[in-house]
Each structure stands twice: as structure tokens, then as C-alpha cells.
Amino acid sequence: MGLYNYIKTKTECPNCHTRIDGWQGKMLVDKLGYHLLDGFMKVKLGDIKFGEMHNVCKNCHYFVKYRIRNGSLGKPKIEKPVKSRLSK
């Protein structure tokens, strides 16, 4: 696993509605147009012009991904868990 930014936001899993507090962010650009380096940095959702964030729900184990545009979340993209990953 590489470096990532930590996005603090209280967003629910679109599958089971469990709250997910922290998300991993990639390819983030702030409101001034600067790329945020992938390193363990805490950023707020409202400070991001565009990028994406993702996490795995601890309740239903779905992979959830959102695109970020102007501090707002787009439609979520979810993937079902793979049984072989859960059995390890």
C-alpha cells in the first residue's frame, strides 16, 4: 500500500448506512489548484477542489469510492466484497 491522504468526514456506507469516519484520498487538488502530495496528511472534504476518496465498510465489507468535486461528493461507486478476501 502506498501513501495517501486522510479525509475526515462523517459519510455513511451507501450499502448498509454504517457511518465511516475516515477515508483514504488520492489525486487531491485543493481550492487554489495545488496538488496535495500523497503522504499522511489530514484534510477536510470542503478544502478539496477535486479528487477521490475510498474505504472499505467495516460492517458490510463493501469497497466504497466517491469522486470529489468542489468539496462535494458525487454518486458513490460500490463493489461487493470478494469472499476469498473475507476468509483470510
C-alpha positions in Angstrom: 0.0 0.0 0.0 1.3 3.4 -0.9 0.9 6.8 0.7 -2.4 8.5 0.9 -4.2 11.5 2.4 -6.7 11.0 5.3 -10.0 12.7 4.8 -12.0 13.3 7.9 -15.7 13.3 7.1 -18.8 11.6 8.5 -20.1 9.8 5.5 -22.3 6.7 5.5 -21.8 3.5 3.6 -24.3 3.6 0.7 -25.0 -0.1 1.1 -25.6 -0.6 4.9 -25.7 3.0 6.1 -23.0 2.5 8.7 -21.0 5.7 9.4 -17.5 5.7 8.1 -15.5 8.5 9.7 -12.1 8.3 7.9 -11.4 7.9 4.2 -8.3 7.5 2.1 -7.9 10.1 -0.6 -5.9 10.1 -3.8 -5.1 12.6 -6.5 -6.4 15.5 -4.4 -6.2 19.1 -5.6 -7.0 22.0 -3.1 -9.2 25.0 -3.8 -6.2 27.0 -5.0 -5.3 24.4 -7.6 -2.3 22.9 -5.8 -1.9 19.1 -5.8 -1.8 17.7 -2.3 1.1 15.3 -2.1 0.2 11.8 -1.2 1.6 11.5 2.3 -0.2 11.0 5.5 -1.9 14.4 5.7 -5.3 15.1 7.3 -7.5 17.2 5.1 -11.2 18.4 5.2 -13.6 17.5 2.5 -14.6 21.1 2.0 -10.9 22.1 1.2 -10.7 19.7 -1.8 -11.5 21.0 -5.3 -11.3 17.6 -6.9 -10.0 14.1 -6.3 -11.4 10.8 -5.0 -11.8 9.1 -1.6 -12.4 5.4 -0.8 -12.6 3.0 2.1 -13.9 -0.5 3.0 -17.0 -0.5 5.2 -16.3 -2.4 8.4 -19.9 -3.6 8.7 -20.7 -5.0 5.2 -17.2 -5.1 3.8 -18.1 -3.3 0.6 -15.5 -1.2 -1.1 -16.9 2.4 -1.4 -15.4 5.1 -3.6 -16.5 8.7 -4.2 -15.3 11.3 -6.6 -14.9 14.8 -5.1 -15.8 18.0 -7.0 -15.6 21.4 -5.3 -15.8 20.0 -1.8 -18.9 17.8 -2.6 -19.3 14.1 -3.1 -20.5 12.6 -6.3 -22.5 9.4 -6.7 -20.9 6.6 -4.8 -19.4 3.6 -6.6 -19.6 0.4 -4.5 -18.1 -3.1 -5.1 -19.3 -6.3 -3.4 -16.8 -8.0 -1.2 -14.9 -10.9 -2.6 -15.4 -14.0 -0.4 -11.8 -15.1 -0.6 -10.7 -11.8 0.9 -13.0 -12.1 3.8 -12.0 -15.7 4.7 -8.3 -14.7 5.2 
